[in-house]
Amino acid sequence: MDTMTRLRLLPWSDPEGRPCYLASDRDDSPMNRRADQIEALHLSMGTELLGHARALLDDRKADARELRFLANRLCEALRDALRVAESRGRRLAVHDEDGDAP
């Protein structure tokens, strides 16, 4: 298999904000398992934040500062969820024209 197809986009960035990748030939390696845990945490936190967002948006007394804070956290959660989706999408089996995995 081509090395580039085995690179996994990790759910975190380097200190400069650039994406990090893992080259591994084992799905159960310690780093792959850790990345799986972080992805699950990101999705769980996004789900929890969505509940808080709904409650705050339903509160007519919420001020601009609170709503701006919420918007920033929602942007972070969306960024994390999109990174998880991109990473998982890249790892889907690529099928040839006959529908068989290579």
Residue frames relative to the residue before (quaternion, step in Angstrom):
aa qw qx qy qz dx dy dz
M 1.0000 0.0000 0.0000 0.0000 0.00 0.00 0.00
D 0.5526 -0.6190 0.4519 0.3274 3.57 -1.06 0.78
T 0.5494 -0.6462 0.4199 0.3229 3.56 -0.91 0.94
M 0.6379 0.5505 -0.3376 0.4197 3.58 0.95 -0.80
T 0.6617 0.4994 -0.3259 0.4545 3.61 1.03 -0.63
R 0.6680 0.4928 -0.3004 0.4697 3.60 1.23 -0.31
L 0.4975 0.6337 -0.4490 0.3864 3.60 1.21 0.11
R 0.1886 -0.7798 0.5902 0.0892 3.55 -0.85 1.00
L 0.3744 -0.6855 0.5791 0.2335 3.55 -0.90 0.96
L 0.2794 -0.7850 0.5344 0.1420 3.56 -0.64 1.13
P 0.5416 -0.6629 0.4198 0.3018 3.59 -1.15 0.58
W 0.6862 0.3773 -0.3084 0.5401 3.58 1.11 0.62
S 0.3757 -0.7106 0.5557 0.2123 3.53 -1.33 0.35
D 0.5487 -0.5651 0.4733 0.3944 3.56 -1.29 0.17
P 0.7368 -0.4347 0.2648 0.4450 3.64 -1.20 0.18
E 0.6892 0.4548 -0.2832 0.4877 3.60 1.16 -0.48
G 0.5894 -0.6144 0.3493 0.3913 3.59 1.29 0.11
R 0.4896 0.6537 -0.4380 0.3756 3.59 1.26 0.14
P 0.5694 -0.6088 0.4205 0.3581 3.60 -1.08 0.65
C 0.2757 -0.7294 0.6043 0.1636 3.54 -1.23 0.61
Y 0.1473 -0.7851 0.5989 0.0559 3.55 -1.10 0.76
L 0.2224 -0.7436 0.6162 0.1335 3.51 -1.28 0.53
A 0.1755 -0.7433 0.6370 0.1039 3.55 -0.93 0.94
S 0.2018 0.7752 -0.5661 0.1946 3.57 -0.52 1.19
D 0.3013 -0.7480 0.5586 0.1940 3.54 -1.09 0.65
R 0.6960 0.4025 -0.2641 0.5327 3.59 1.32 0.14
D 0.3972 -0.7262 0.5157 0.2209 3.57 -0.80 1.05
D 0.7258 0.4176 -0.2421 0.4900 3.59 1.19 -0.46
S 0.3089 0.7476 -0.5295 0.2554 3.60 1.14 0.51
P 0.6553 -0.5239 0.3568 0.4109 3.61 -1.14 0.46
M 0.6733 0.4839 -0.3092 0.4657 3.62 0.92 -0.80
N 0.6292 0.5136 -0.3390 0.4747 3.61 1.02 -0.70
R 0.6504 0.5030 -0.3210 0.4701 3.59 0.96 -0.83
R 0.6469 0.5105 -0.3219 0.4662 3.61 0.98 -0.79
A 0.6400 0.5127 -0.3216 0.4734 3.58 0.98 -0.82
D 0.6217 0.5320 -0.3366 0.4659 3.60 1.03 -0.77
Q 0.6543 0.5136 -0.3079 0.4618 3.58 0.97 -0.87
I 0.6652 0.4931 -0.3048 0.4707 3.59 0.93 -0.87
E 0.6236 0.5274 -0.3415 0.4651 3.60 0.99 -0.77
A 0.6571 0.5020 -0.3102 0.4691 3.59 0.91 -0.89
L 0.6387 0.5214 -0.3187 0.4677 3.58 1.01 -0.80
H 0.6450 0.5208 -0.3249 0.4552 3.60 0.90 -0.87
L 0.6845 0.4782 -0.2917 0.4666 3.57 0.88 -0.91
S 0.6397 0.5213 -0.3203 0.4652 3.58 1.01 -0.77
M 0.6634 0.4960 -0.3025 0.4715 3.57 0.94 -0.88
G 0.6277 0.5322 -0.3314 0.4615 3.59 1.05 -0.72
T 0.6422 0.5165 -0.3142 0.4713 3.56 1.00 -0.81
E 0.6632 0.4957 -0.2992 0.4743 3.57 0.94 -0.88
L 0.6424 0.5224 -0.3165 0.4628 3.58 0.97 -0.84
L 0.6152 0.5541 -0.3451 0.4420 3.57 1.00 -0.75
G 0.6385 0.5179 -0.3210 0.4702 3.59 1.02 -0.75
H 0.6553 0.4938 -0.3033 0.4844 3.57 0.98 -0.85
A 0.6269 0.5461 -0.3355 0.4429 3.57 1.02 -0.81
R 0.6493 0.5164 -0.3248 0.4542 3.57 0.88 -0.91
A 0.6600 0.5067 -0.3107 0.4595 3.59 0.92 -0.89
L 0.6763 0.4841 -0.3036 0.4649 3.60 0.90 -0.86
L 0.6661 0.5014 -0.3087 0.4579 3.59 0.95 -0.80
D 0.6481 0.5034 -0.3133 0.4778 3.58 1.16 -0.54
D 0.6114 0.5467 -0.3379 0.4616 3.58 1.27 -0.36
R 0.3287 -0.7811 0.5035 0.1680 3.59 -0.37 1.25
K 0.6596 0.5177 -0.3053 0.4514 3.60 1.22 -0.38
A 0.4339 0.6949 -0.4701 0.3283 3.61 1.26 -0.02
D 0.2845 -0.7806 0.5341 0.1563 3.57 -0.84 0.98
A 0.7360 -0.4396 0.2954 0.4217 3.55 -1.34 0.19
R 0.6225 0.5502 -0.3405 0.4402 3.59 1.02 -0.77
E 0.6657 0.4937 -0.2915 0.4777 3.58 0.95 -0.91
L 0.6772 0.4914 -0.2950 0.4615 3.57 0.94 -0.88
R 0.6243 0.5243 -0.3323 0.4743 3.60 1.07 -0.71
F 0.6281 0.5206 -0.3258 0.4779 3.58 1.01 -0.84
L 0.6482 0.5162 -0.3070 0.4681 3.58 0.94 -0.91
A 0.6561 0.5161 -0.3170 0.4503 3.59 0.89 -0.92
N 0.6480 0.5138 -0.3193 0.4627 3.59 0.97 -0.78
R 0.6667 0.4842 -0.3037 0.4783 3.60 0.93 -0.84
L 0.6384 0.5166 -0.3294 0.4659 3.61 1.02 -0.75
C 0.6190 0.5325 -0.3383 0.4677 3.60 1.05 -0.72
E 0.6485 0.5091 -0.3123 0.4720 3.57 0.98 -0.84
A 0.6669 0.4990 -0.3001 0.4648 3.58 0.93 -0.90
L 0.6469 0.5046 -0.3226 0.4721 3.59 0.99 -0.78
R 0.6197 0.5356 -0.3374 0.4640 3.60 0.98 -0.82
D 0.6744 0.4917 -0.2945 0.4655 3.59 0.89 -0.93
A 0.6675 0.5005 -0.3046 0.4596 3.59 0.91 -0.89
L 0.6526 0.5014 -0.3180 0.4707 3.59 1.00 -0.76
R 0.6245 0.5191 -0.3422 0.4727 3.59 1.05 -0.67
V 0.6290 0.5146 -0.3315 0.4792 3.60 0.99 -0.79
A 0.6619 0.5044 -0.3092 0.4603 3.59 0.89 -0.90
E 0.6567 0.5010 -0.3157 0.4670 3.59 0.92 -0.86
S 0.6597 0.5126 -0.3098 0.4539 3.58 0.90 -0.90
R 0.6955 0.4619 -0.2796 0.4742 3.57 0.86 -0.93
G 0.6223 0.5443 -0.3381 0.4496 3.58 1.04 -0.70
R 0.6455 0.5227 -0.3137 0.4601 3.58 1.01 -0.79
R 0.7117 0.4682 -0.2569 0.4564 3.57 1.11 -0.68
L 0.4431 0.6695 -0.4782 0.3561 3.58 1.23 0.01
A 0.5567 -0.6080 0.4389 0.3574 3.57 -1.03 0.69
V 0.3242 -0.7141 0.5884 0.1966 3.53 -0.99 0.89
H 0.1845 -0.8044 0.5594 0.0770 3.56 -0.68 1.12
D 0.4230 -0.6808 0.5290 0.2790 3.53 -1.10 0.69
E 0.7656 -0.3933 0.2425 0.4477 3.59 -1.25 0.04
D 0.6693 0.4890 -0.3024 0.4706 3.61 1.15 -0.53
G 0.5488 -0.6278 0.3911 0.3896 3.59 1.27 -0.07
D 0.5499 0.6011 -0.4014 0.4186 3.58 1.28 0.12
A 0.4736 -0.6385 0.5192 0.3137 3.53 -1.11 0.68
P 0.5373 -0.6426 0.4277 0.3396 3.64 -0.96 0.74
